[in-house]
Amino acid sequence: MMIPCPYCGPRLSGEFVYRGDAGLMDRPDPQAPEAVWTDYVFMRDNPAGLHRELWYHAVGCGAWLIVERDTRSHDILRAVPAKDRT
């Protein structure tokens, strides 16, 4: 799978580290009950279709990217710097 890094151009996915759903932004309070943290860490949607994911270009420019990918075909529609949050 090729990921179009906005800084380095198209790169193999092996250069990147997948970090999960790009929509998960609000972490629970550190003092939240264990059940709240269990839900936050383990209970994830498994969508079929378009999904926004957070990837880190570990063997490249070191940028955090939001990658829009179709989970059925692995086709990547776009990748943008995570700082832009578009």
CORHU-V145132 format. One record per helix or strand of 2 or more residues. SS is the DSSP state (2 for helix, 1 for strand). FROM is the first residue (numbers start at 1). LEN is the number of residues. If there is no record, write none. Layout:
# CORHU-V145132
ss:SS from:FROM len:LEN
ss:SS from:FROM len:LEN
This chain:
# CORHU-V145132
ss:1 from:2 len:4
ss:1 from:9 len:4
ss:2 from:13 len:3
ss:1 from:17 len:5
ss:2 from:34 len:9
ss:1 from:50 len:7
ss:1 from:64 len:7
ss:1 from:76 len:6
ss:2 from:82 len:3
